[in-house]
Amino acid sequence: KQRDVAYELLTAIPGVTCTKPAAAMYLFPRLDPEMYPIQDDQQFILDLLLEEKVLLVQGTGFNWHTPDHFRVVFLPNVDDLTEAIHRIARFLENYRKKHGVKV
């Protein structure tokens, strides 16, 4: 259930795409680089943590070569997971506004 909720909420965010895993405990969403012009994904994740109190891991932490992915573990209960993803969505909306990207 948590996987489905996390997948639906994350892919509803503009510019976020993801493959639904069959047997993992995490998602690895991609951020459209046109909408999210991230240069340093470690700083991006730190900013998310400081602003929204949600901790993710940047894609480069898993040897992904471009700063356009992050990892979300979907083990928390549905209510906590929903709240965390709403915070991620708010952060991403503010990021788009700050960087002049309109959706």
C-alpha positions, 0 to 999 in steps of 0.5 A, spaced: 500 500 500 505 504 501 508 503 495 502 505 491 501 511 495 508 514 494 508 512 487 501 516 486 503 522 490 510 523 487 508 522 480 502 527 481 508 532 482 509 536 475 516 534 472 517 528 477 517 521 473 518 514 476 518 507 475 513 503 480 518 497 483 515 490 483 520 488 489 523 494 492 522 498 498 524 504 495 522 509 489 528 512 485 524 518 482 527 523 476 526 530 476 525 533 469 532 538 468 528 543 464 523 544 470 529 543 476 535 545 473 539 542 479 547 543 479 548 540 486 544 534 488 547 534 495 545 541 496 538 540 493 537 535 498 540 539 504 535 544 502 529 540 502 531 537 509 532 544 512 526 547 509 521 541 510 524 536 515 524 531 510 530 527 508 532 523 502 538 521 498 540 524 492 541 520 486 549 521 486 549 518 492 548 511 489 553 513 483 547 516 478 551 520 474 546 526 473 543 530 479 536 529 477 534 523 481 533 522 488 531 516 493 525 515 497 524 509 502 516 508 502 516 504 509 513 509 513 506 508 515 501 511 509 499 518 513 507 519 515 509 518 507 503 522 505 505 528 509 512 527 507 511 527 500 506 533 500 512 537 503 516 534 498 511 537 493 511 544 496 519 544 496 519 542 489 513 548 487 518 553 491 524 551 487 520 552 480 518 558 482 525 560 485 528 558 478 523 561 474 520 555 471 512 555 470 508 549 470 
